[in-house]
Amino acid sequence: MTFQPRELFPDRSARDLFGAEIRRHREKAD
């Protein structure tokens, strides 16, 4: 992955929410 989540989500809380979404999708795909 080349994109930087920090640049997309400067706010820590927003980044945490983004990470939660990623985890949810990964668990779904598993």
VMD Tcl script that draws the C-alpha trace (Angstrom):
set ca {
  {0.00 0.00 0.00}
  {1.36 3.37 -0.98}
  {-1.33 5.67 0.39}
  {-0.80 7.28 3.78}
  {-3.80 7.06 6.17}
  {-2.21 9.85 8.23}
  {-2.50 12.24 5.29}
  {-6.09 11.23 4.62}
  {-7.03 11.37 8.30}
  {-4.95 13.93 10.22}
  {-7.35 13.51 13.13}
  {-6.47 10.51 15.28}
  {-10.10 9.65 16.04}
  {-10.97 9.66 12.34}
  {-7.99 7.42 11.63}
  {-9.09 5.04 14.38}
  {-12.56 4.85 12.84}
  {-10.96 4.18 9.46}
  {-8.88 1.39 10.98}
  {-12.00 -0.10 12.56}
  {-13.68 -0.18 9.14}
  {-10.64 -1.90 7.64}
  {-10.69 -4.51 10.41}
  {-14.41 -5.08 9.91}
  {-13.98 -5.69 6.18}
  {-11.02 -7.99 6.79}
  {-13.02 -10.04 9.29}
  {-15.91 -10.19 6.80}
  {-13.65 -11.43 4.01}
  {-12.09 -14.05 6.23}
}
mol new
graphics top color blue
foreach p $ca { graphics top sphere $p radius 0.5 }
foreach p [lrange $ca 0 end-1] q [lrange $ca 1 end] { graphics top cylinder $p $q radius 0.2 }
display resetview
